[in-house]
Amino acid sequence: MIYPYSKAYEPYVLYSELLINLEISVLVTPNGSGLVGRRISHDGKTWEILNNFTEALSKCDIVWFVNDEKFKLSEETIKRKVCEAVSRGKRIIFTRTDSLNREKISNIIPTQQKIELEKSQRMEDKLQAEYCYHIDTPILTVYGTEAGTDKLAVQMSLRREFIHRGYRVASISSRIDSELYGMYAMPEFMIGHGCSEAEKIRRYNHYAKQIEITEHPDIMIVGVPGGTLPYDRIDHNEYGIVAYEMSFAVPCDGAVMCMPYNPSFEGDFSDFAHDMELVFRYKTICCHVAAAMPDMKTTMENRKRHLVCLEGEIIDKKIEQYNRRNVFNILSKKGAERAVQLICDVLSEDDESSEEDRI
């Protein structure tokens, strides 16, 4: 069971085949979330979003407590749900980083019922140099012009397609709760206040280098959280600071840009890609157009950028009209296949050019 389920966790359902030795049986959301009764279908499976936590416990063996999105639950509610699940003999995965008393709540769970996710932590602070290491593995960066542009889903879609082609893939997620899917988590020190900016750059580089040493991957997919640049003075995407730090820690060999649909966009993203290369050194290979577009009325009223969802079929038709070799809906099977082929072609060309330069 995923609780409290929100739209932000849809990628974890759509790409549940990447789960390691687990299966999603039920999704539970609080009353008032607007999701109760909705269905999610993928690869012949259908999940109905429920709201009765107690009844849903009978349909699962494990409860995964995740972060809230817009509909915030009280600490007392979460504590009560955890206690109920424990009393029913369920095993617990607790990844709620937005809980103020998460350690206190986590300590309620008996050791034998707690599933610890420690793979990512084992990669932290293994290397102690005062500089950044060179990373030999090709790094593919997935970044978004803003939040809500399918970055996590794109990372998972690309990961699945590369694995399907026989590549050894190491993924560092743009989120902190992706370990169940064979990915490494975004380390919390990158979004916390416990170390200096220079230290964050070194530690993230060491984190990625240790993963390379351990996994020996053919390619590393790195997700960048949030948006890359401020939209305006009020909606500033945290000024792209994390993206900037990550670009020094793990300079990329190629990048995938995720952007919302915009009626004025005609398929040419070269100007924006040029800006991204100047600021972050992102070598943007292709662009994913998310099934979301700005709601300007709400944006103007609330003075905050707001996206509304569209049907995927609308995006697929628009991409056909663009008729570009580097613009995709990477969440579709065809789009993922074409994107990965282009990425392989471009990175292979770069490898050959590098060899010629060395000769």
The 8 nearest C-alpha neighbors of each residue, nearest first, counted from 0:
[[1, 62, 25, 26, 63, 24, 59, 23],
 [0, 2, 63, 26, 4, 62, 3, 27],
 [3, 1, 4, 64, 27, 65, 63, 28],
 [2, 4, 28, 27, 1, 65, 29, 5],
 [3, 5, 28, 2, 27, 1, 26, 8],
 [6, 4, 7, 8, 68, 3, 28, 9],
 [5, 7, 9, 8, 4, 68, 34, 10],
 [6, 8, 5, 9, 68, 10, 4, 147],
 [9, 7, 6, 11, 10, 5, 4, 12],
 [8, 10, 12, 6, 11, 7, 13, 5],
 [11, 9, 13, 152, 12, 8, 14, 151],
 [12, 10, 9, 8, 14, 13, 15, 152],
 [11, 13, 15, 9, 10, 14, 8, 23],
 [14, 12, 10, 15, 11, 41, 9, 40],
 [15, 13, 16, 11, 12, 17, 10, 155],
 [14, 16, 12, 17, 18, 13, 11, 22],
 [17, 15, 14, 18, 22, 19, 13, 180],
 [18, 16, 180, 15, 14, 19, 181, 159],
 [19, 17, 180, 15, 16, 179, 21, 20],
 [18, 20, 21, 180, 179, 17, 181, 16],
 [21, 19, 18, 22, 179, 17, 16, 180],
 [22, 20, 19, 18, 23, 179, 15, 16],
 [21, 23, 24, 18, 15, 20, 16, 19],
 [24, 22, 25, 0, 21, 15, 12, 1],
 [25, 23, 0, 22, 59, 58, 26, 46],
 [24, 26, 0, 23, 27, 46, 1, 58],
 [27, 25, 48, 1, 0, 4, 49, 2],
 [28, 26, 49, 50, 2, 4, 48, 3],
 [27, 29, 4, 3, 50, 49, 2, 30],
 [30, 28, 50, 32, 31, 3, 27, 4],
 [31, 29, 32, 50, 28, 35, 33, 34],
 [30, 32, 33, 29, 70, 34, 35, 28],
 [31, 33, 34, 30, 29, 70, 28, 35],
 [32, 34, 31, 35, 30, 37, 29, 36],
 [35, 33, 32, 37, 36, 48, 28, 5],
 [36, 34, 48, 49, 37, 33, 50, 28],
 [37, 35, 48, 47, 49, 34, 38, 50],
 [36, 38, 48, 35, 34, 47, 39, 49],
 [39, 37, 47, 46, 48, 40, 36, 45],
 [38, 40, 46, 45, 47, 41, 37, 48],
 [41, 39, 45, 44, 46, 38, 43, 42],
 [40, 42, 44, 43, 13, 45, 39, 12],
 [43, 41, 44, 40, 13, 45, 14, 16],
 [42, 44, 41, 40, 45, 46, 39, 13],
 [43, 45, 41, 40, 42, 46, 39, 13],
 [46, 44, 40, 39, 41, 38, 47, 43],
 [47, 45, 39, 38, 48, 40, 25, 44],
 [46, 48, 38, 37, 36, 49, 39, 45],
 [47, 49, 26, 36, 35, 37, 27, 38],
 [50, 48, 27, 35, 51, 26, 36, 47],
 [49, 51, 28, 27, 29, 52, 35, 30],
 [52, 50, 54, 53, 49, 55, 27, 29],
 [53, 51, 55, 54, 50, 56, 27, 49],
 [52, 54, 56, 55, 51, 57, 83, 84],
 [55, 53, 56, 51, 52, 57, 58, 50],
 [54, 56, 52, 57, 58, 53, 51, 25],
 [57, 55, 58, 54, 53, 59, 52, 84],
 [56, 58, 55, 59, 54, 53, 60, 87],
 [59, 57, 55, 56, 24, 25, 60, 54],
 [58, 60, 56, 61, 57, 0, 24, 55],
 [61, 59, 89, 90, 62, 58, 56, 0],
 [60, 62, 90, 89, 91, 59, 0, 63],
 [63, 61, 0, 91, 1, 92, 64, 90],
 [62, 64, 92, 1, 0, 93, 91, 2],
 [63, 65, 93, 2, 92, 94, 62, 1],
 [66, 64, 95, 94, 2, 63, 3, 67],
 [67, 65, 95, 97, 68, 96, 64, 94],
 [68, 66, 71, 70, 69, 3, 65, 72],
 [67, 69, 70, 5, 66, 71, 7, 6],
 [70, 68, 71, 67, 32, 5, 72, 6],
 [69, 71, 68, 32, 67, 72, 31, 29],
 [72, 70, 67, 69, 73, 68, 66, 29],
 [73, 71, 76, 74, 70, 77, 67, 75],
 [74, 72, 76, 75, 77, 71, 78, 98],
 [73, 75, 77, 76, 78, 72, 98, 100],
 [74, 76, 78, 73, 77, 79, 72, 80],
 [75, 77, 79, 73, 78, 74, 80, 72],
 [78, 76, 80, 74, 79, 75, 81, 73],
 [77, 79, 75, 81, 76, 80, 104, 74],
 [78, 80, 76, 82, 77, 81, 75, 83],
 [81, 79, 83, 77, 82, 78, 84, 76],
 [80, 82, 78, 84, 83, 79, 77, 85],
 [83, 81, 85, 79, 80, 84, 86, 78],
 [82, 84, 80, 86, 81, 85, 79, 87],
 [83, 85, 87, 81, 89, 86, 82, 80],
 [84, 86, 82, 88, 87, 89, 83, 81],
 [87, 85, 83, 88, 84, 82, 89, 81],
 [88, 86, 84, 85, 89, 83, 56, 82],
 [89, 87, 85, 86, 84, 90, 112, 60],
 [90, 88, 61, 60, 84, 85, 87, 91],
 [89, 91, 112, 61, 113, 62, 60, 88],
 [92, 90, 113, 62, 61, 114, 112, 63],
 [91, 93, 63, 114, 64, 62, 113, 94],
 [92, 94, 64, 95, 63, 91, 65, 105],
 [95, 93, 65, 96, 64, 176, 92, 66],
 [96, 94, 66, 65, 97, 98, 93, 64],
 [95, 97, 98, 94, 66, 101, 99, 65],
 [96, 98, 95, 66, 99, 67, 101, 100],
 [99, 97, 101, 100, 96, 95, 74, 66],
 [100, 98, 101, 97, 74, 96, 102, 103],
 [99, 101, 103, 98, 102, 104, 74, 105],
 [100, 102, 98, 104, 103, 99, 105, 95],
 [103, 101, 105, 104, 100, 106, 99, 98],
 [102, 104, 106, 100, 101, 105, 107, 99],
 [105, 103, 101, 107, 106, 102, 78, 100],
 [104, 106, 102, 107, 103, 108, 101, 93],
 [105, 107, 103, 108, 104, 102, 109, 101],
 [108, 106, 105, 104, 109, 103, 82, 81],
 [107, 109, 106, 105, 113, 110, 112, 85],
 [110, 108, 112, 111, 113, 107, 106, 85],
 [109, 111, 113, 112, 108, 114, 106, 107],
 [110, 112, 109, 113, 90, 114, 108, 91],
 [113, 111, 90, 109, 110, 91, 108, 114],
 [112, 114, 91, 110, 111, 90, 108, 115],
 [115, 113, 92, 91, 116, 112, 90, 93],
 [114, 116, 117, 113, 92, 93, 91, 118],
 [117, 115, 118, 114, 178, 119, 179, 92],
 [116, 118, 120, 119, 115, 121, 178, 122],
 [119, 117, 121, 120, 116, 122, 183, 178],
 [118, 120, 183, 121, 122, 117, 184, 123],
 [121, 119, 117, 123, 122, 118, 186, 116],
 [120, 122, 119, 118, 123, 117, 125, 124],
 [121, 123, 120, 119, 206, 209, 125, 210],
 [124, 122, 120, 206, 121, 125, 119, 205],
 [125, 123, 126, 122, 127, 202, 206, 205],
 [126, 124, 123, 122, 127, 209, 205, 206],
 [127, 125, 124, 205, 128, 209, 206, 123],
 [126, 128, 125, 129, 124, 205, 130, 202],
 [129, 127, 130, 126, 131, 132, 205, 201],
 [130, 128, 127, 131, 201, 198, 126, 202],
 [129, 131, 128, 201, 132, 127, 204, 205],
 [132, 130, 201, 204, 133, 248, 205, 129],
 [133, 131, 134, 130, 204, 208, 205, 128],
 [132, 134, 135, 131, 208, 249, 204, 250],
 [135, 133, 136, 208, 132, 249, 211, 137],
 [134, 136, 133, 137, 211, 138, 208, 132],
 [135, 137, 134, 218, 138, 217, 219, 216],
 [138, 136, 218, 252, 219, 135, 139, 217],
 [139, 137, 219, 251, 252, 220, 218, 136],
 [138, 140, 220, 253, 254, 251, 219, 252],
 [139, 141, 254, 221, 222, 220, 251, 255],
 [142, 140, 255, 222, 254, 221, 223, 256],
 [143, 141, 223, 256, 257, 140, 222, 255],
 [144, 142, 257, 145, 226, 256, 258, 148],
 [143, 145, 226, 258, 227, 257, 228, 142],
 [226, 146, 144, 143, 225, 227, 147, 148],
 [145, 147, 225, 226, 148, 143, 144, 236],
 [146, 148, 149, 145, 306, 150, 291, 259],
 [147, 149, 289, 258, 257, 146, 259, 150],
 [150, 148, 152, 151, 147, 153, 289, 257],
 [149, 151, 153, 152, 148, 154, 257, 143],
 [152, 150, 154, 153, 149, 155, 173, 10],
 [151, 153, 155, 10, 149, 154, 150, 156],
 [152, 154, 156, 150, 155, 151, 149, 157],
 [155, 153, 151, 157, 152, 156, 158, 150],
 [154, 156, 158, 152, 153, 157, 159, 151],
 [157, 155, 153, 159, 158, 154, 152, 330],
 [156, 158, 160, 154, 159, 155, 153, 161],
 [159, 157, 155, 161, 156, 160, 154, 162],
 [158, 160, 156, 162, 157, 161, 155, 163],
 [161, 159, 163, 157, 162, 158, 156, 164],
 [160, 162, 164, 158, 163, 166, 159, 157],
 [163, 161, 165, 166, 159, 164, 160, 158],
 [164, 162, 160, 161, 165, 159, 166, 158],
 [165, 163, 161, 162, 166, 160, 159, 167],
 [164, 166, 162, 163, 161, 167, 160, 168],
 [167, 165, 162, 161, 164, 168, 217, 163],
 [166, 168, 216, 217, 162, 165, 218, 169],
 [167, 169, 216, 218, 219, 166, 217, 170],
 [170, 168, 219, 216, 220, 218, 171, 167],
 [171, 169, 220, 182, 219, 221, 183, 172],
 [172, 170, 183, 221, 184, 182, 222, 220],
 [171, 173, 222, 174, 184, 185, 183, 170],
 [172, 174, 222, 224, 223, 185, 151, 171],
 [175, 173, 172, 185, 176, 184, 177, 224],
 [174, 176, 184, 185, 177, 186, 173, 172],
 [175, 177, 174, 178, 184, 94, 179, 185],
 [176, 178, 179, 184, 182, 180, 175, 174],
 [179, 177, 182, 180, 181, 183, 176, 184],
 [178, 180, 177, 181, 18, 19, 182, 176],
 [181, 179, 18, 17, 178, 182, 177, 19],
 [180, 182, 178, 179, 19, 183, 17, 18],
 [183, 181, 178, 170, 180, 177, 171, 172],
 [182, 184, 171, 119, 178, 170, 172, 177],
 [185, 183, 175, 172, 177, 186, 171, 119],
 [184, 186, 175, 174, 172, 173, 171, 187],
 [187, 185, 188, 184, 189, 175, 119, 203],
 [186, 188, 189, 190, 191, 185, 175, 184],
 [187, 189, 191, 190, 186, 193, 199, 194],
 [190, 188, 187, 191, 186, 199, 241, 185],
 [191, 189, 188, 187, 192, 241, 186, 185],
 [192, 190, 188, 189, 193, 187, 194, 186],
 [193, 191, 194, 190, 188, 195, 189, 196],
 [192, 194, 191, 188, 195, 189, 190, 199],
 [195, 193, 192, 198, 199, 196, 188, 191],
 [194, 196, 198, 197, 199, 193, 192, 200],
 [195, 197, 199, 198, 200, 194, 244, 189],
 [198, 196, 200, 199, 195, 201, 244, 194],
 [197, 199, 195, 201, 200, 196, 202, 194],
 [200, 198, 196, 202, 197, 201, 189, 203],
 [199, 201, 248, 197, 203, 198, 202, 244],
 [202, 200, 204, 198, 131, 199, 203, 205],
 [203, 201, 205, 199, 204, 200, 198, 206],
 [202, 204, 206, 200, 205, 201, 199, 248],
 [203, 205, 248, 201, 207, 206, 202, 131],
 [206, 204, 208, 202, 203, 207, 126, 209],
 [205, 207, 203, 209, 123, 204, 208, 122],
 [206, 208, 210, 204, 205, 209, 203, 211],
 [209, 207, 205, 211, 210, 206, 204, 134],
 [208, 210, 212, 206, 211, 207, 122, 205],
 [211, 209, 213, 207, 208, 212, 214, 206],
 [210, 212, 208, 215, 214, 209, 213, 207],
 [213, 211, 209, 210, 215, 214, 208, 216],
 [212, 214, 210, 211, 215, 209, 208, 216],
 [213, 215, 211, 216, 210, 212, 169, 167],
 [216, 214, 211, 212, 213, 217, 167, 210],
 [217, 215, 167, 168, 218, 214, 169, 211],
 [218, 216, 167, 166, 168, 136, 215, 219],
 [217, 219, 137, 168, 216, 136, 138, 169],
 [218, 220, 169, 138, 170, 168, 139, 137],
 [221, 219, 170, 139, 140, 138, 171, 169],
 [222, 220, 140, 171, 170, 139, 141, 172],
 [221, 223, 173, 141, 172, 140, 171, 142],
 [222, 224, 173, 142, 242, 141, 221, 225],
 [225, 223, 173, 222, 226, 174, 142, 242],
 [226, 224, 146, 145, 236, 223, 227, 143],
 [145, 227, 225, 144, 143, 236, 146, 228],
 [226, 228, 239, 144, 242, 143, 145, 225],
 [227, 229, 239, 238, 226, 236, 230, 144],
 [230, 228, 235, 236, 238, 231, 234, 239],
 [231, 229, 235, 234, 228, 236, 232, 233],
 [230, 232, 234, 229, 233, 235, 236, 228],
 [233, 231, 235, 234, 230, 229, 238, 236],
 [232, 234, 231, 235, 303, 302, 230, 229],
 [235, 233, 231, 230, 303, 232, 236, 304],
 [234, 236, 229, 237, 238, 230, 233, 231],
 [237, 235, 229, 238, 226, 234, 239, 228],
 [236, 238, 235, 239, 240, 229, 226, 228],
 [239, 237, 236, 229, 235, 240, 228, 227],
 [238, 240, 227, 228, 242, 237, 241, 236],
 [239, 241, 243, 238, 242, 244, 237, 227],
 [242, 240, 244, 243, 239, 245, 189, 224],
 [243, 241, 245, 239, 240, 244, 227, 223],
 [242, 244, 240, 246, 241, 245, 279, 239],
 [245, 243, 241, 246, 247, 242, 200, 240],
 [244, 246, 248, 242, 247, 243, 249, 241],
 [245, 247, 250, 243, 244, 249, 248, 279],
 [248, 246, 245, 244, 249, 250, 200, 243],
 [247, 249, 204, 245, 200, 246, 203, 201],
 [248, 250, 246, 247, 204, 245, 251, 134],
 [251, 249, 246, 247, 248, 252, 280, 138],
 [252, 250, 138, 253, 139, 140, 249, 281],
 [251, 253, 138, 137, 139, 282, 250, 254],
 [254, 252, 282, 139, 251, 283, 284, 140],
 [253, 255, 283, 140, 139, 282, 284, 141],
 [254, 256, 141, 285, 286, 283, 284, 140],
 [255, 257, 286, 142, 143, 287, 141, 285],
 [258, 256, 143, 287, 148, 286, 288, 142],
 [257, 259, 288, 144, 148, 143, 289, 287],
 [260, 258, 289, 292, 291, 288, 148, 261],
 [261, 259, 292, 288, 291, 289, 290, 258],
 [260, 262, 264, 263, 292, 259, 293, 291],
 [263, 261, 264, 260, 265, 292, 317, 293],
 [262, 264, 261, 265, 260, 266, 267, 292],
 [265, 263, 261, 262, 266, 267, 260, 268],
 [266, 264, 267, 321, 263, 262, 268, 320],
 [265, 267, 321, 264, 268, 323, 326, 318],
 [266, 268, 269, 265, 264, 270, 323, 326],
 [269, 267, 271, 270, 272, 266, 286, 264],
 [268, 270, 272, 271, 267, 273, 274, 283],
 [271, 269, 273, 272, 268, 274, 267, 275],
 [270, 272, 274, 273, 269, 268, 275, 276],
 [273, 271, 269, 275, 274, 270, 283, 268],
 [272, 274, 270, 276, 271, 275, 269, 277],
 [275, 273, 271, 277, 272, 276, 278, 270],
 [276, 274, 272, 278, 273, 277, 279, 281],
 [275, 277, 280, 281, 273, 279, 274, 278],
 [276, 278, 274, 275, 280, 279, 273, 281],
 [279, 277, 275, 276, 280, 274, 243, 281],
 [278, 280, 281, 276, 275, 246, 243, 277],
 [281, 279, 276, 277, 278, 282, 275, 246],
 [282, 280, 276, 279, 283, 275, 254, 251],
 [283, 281, 253, 254, 276, 284, 280, 252],
 [282, 284, 254, 281, 255, 253, 285, 272],
 [285, 283, 254, 253, 255, 282, 342, 325],
 [286, 284, 325, 255, 283, 326, 256, 287],
 [285, 287, 256, 326, 255, 257, 327, 325],
 [288, 286, 257, 327, 328, 329, 326, 256],
 [287, 289, 258, 259, 328, 260, 257, 327],
 [290, 288, 259, 148, 291, 258, 260, 149],
 [289, 291, 309, 311, 308, 314, 310, 260],
 [292, 290, 308, 309, 259, 307, 289, 260],
 [291, 293, 260, 306, 259, 307, 261, 294],
 [294, 292, 306, 295, 305, 307, 291, 304],
 [295, 293, 306, 296, 305, 297, 307, 298],
 [294, 296, 298, 297, 293, 299, 305, 304],
 [295, 297, 299, 298, 294, 300, 301, 293],
 [298, 296, 300, 299, 295, 294, 301, 305],
 [297, 299, 295, 304, 303, 302, 301, 296],
 [298, 300, 302, 296, 297, 301, 295, 303],
 [301, 299, 297, 298, 302, 296, 303, 295],
 [302, 300, 303, 298, 299, 297, 304, 296],
 [303, 301, 299, 298, 300, 304, 233, 234],
 [302, 304, 298, 301, 234, 305, 233, 299],
 [303, 305, 298, 234, 302, 306, 293, 294],
 [304, 306, 298, 294, 293, 303, 297, 307],
 [305, 307, 293, 292, 294, 291, 308, 304],
 [308, 306, 291, 292, 294, 293, 309, 305],
 [309, 307, 291, 290, 306, 292, 310, 289],
 [310, 308, 290, 291, 311, 307, 313, 292],
 [309, 311, 312, 313, 290, 308, 314, 291],
 [310, 312, 314, 313, 290, 315, 309, 289],
 [311, 313, 315, 310, 314, 316, 309, 317],
 [314, 312, 316, 311, 315, 310, 317, 309],
 [313, 315, 317, 311, 312, 316, 290, 318],
 [314, 316, 312, 318, 317, 313, 311, 319],
 [317, 315, 319, 313, 314, 318, 312, 320],
 [316, 318, 320, 314, 319, 315, 313, 321],
 [319, 317, 321, 315, 320, 316, 314, 327],
 [318, 320, 316, 322, 317, 321, 315, 323],
 [319, 321, 317, 318, 322, 316, 323, 265],
 [320, 322, 318, 266, 319, 323, 265, 317],
 [323, 321, 319, 320, 318, 324, 266, 326],
 [324, 322, 321, 325, 326, 266, 318, 319],
 [323, 325, 326, 322, 327, 341, 285, 337],
 [324, 326, 285, 323, 286, 327, 284, 338],
 [327, 325, 286, 323, 285, 287, 324, 266],
 [328, 326, 287, 334, 329, 286, 288, 318],
 [327, 329, 334, 287, 330, 288, 331, 315],
 [328, 330, 335, 334, 331, 327, 287, 153],
 [331, 329, 328, 156, 153, 335, 332, 334],
 [330, 332, 334, 329, 333, 328, 335, 156],
 [333, 331, 335, 334, 336, 330, 329, 156],
 [332, 334, 336, 331, 335, 337, 329, 328],
 [333, 335, 329, 331, 328, 337, 327, 332],
 [336, 334, 329, 338, 332, 333, 337, 339],
 [337, 335, 333, 339, 334, 338, 340, 332],
 [336, 338, 340, 334, 335, 339, 341, 333],
 [339, 337, 335, 341, 340, 336, 334, 342],
 [340, 338, 342, 336, 341, 337, 335, 343],
 [339, 341, 337, 343, 338, 342, 344, 336],
 [340, 342, 344, 338, 339, 343, 345, 337],
 [341, 343, 339, 345, 344, 340, 346, 338],
 [344, 342, 340, 346, 341, 345, 347, 339],
 [343, 345, 341, 347, 342, 346, 340, 348],
 [344, 346, 348, 342, 347, 343, 341, 349],
 [345, 347, 349, 343, 348, 344, 342, 350],
 [348, 346, 350, 344, 349, 345, 343, 351],
 [347, 349, 345, 351, 346, 350, 344, 352],
 [350, 348, 346, 352, 347, 351, 353, 345],
 [351, 349, 347, 353, 348, 352, 346, 354],
 [350, 352, 354, 348, 353, 349, 355, 347],
 [353, 351, 349, 355, 354, 350, 356, 348],
 [352, 354, 356, 350, 351, 355, 349, 357],
 [355, 353, 351, 357, 356, 352, 358, 350],
 [354, 356, 358, 352, 357, 353, 351, 350],
 [357, 355, 353, 354, 358, 352, 351, 350],
 [356, 358, 354, 355, 353, 352, 351, 350],
 [357, 355, 356, 354, 353, 352, 351, 350]]
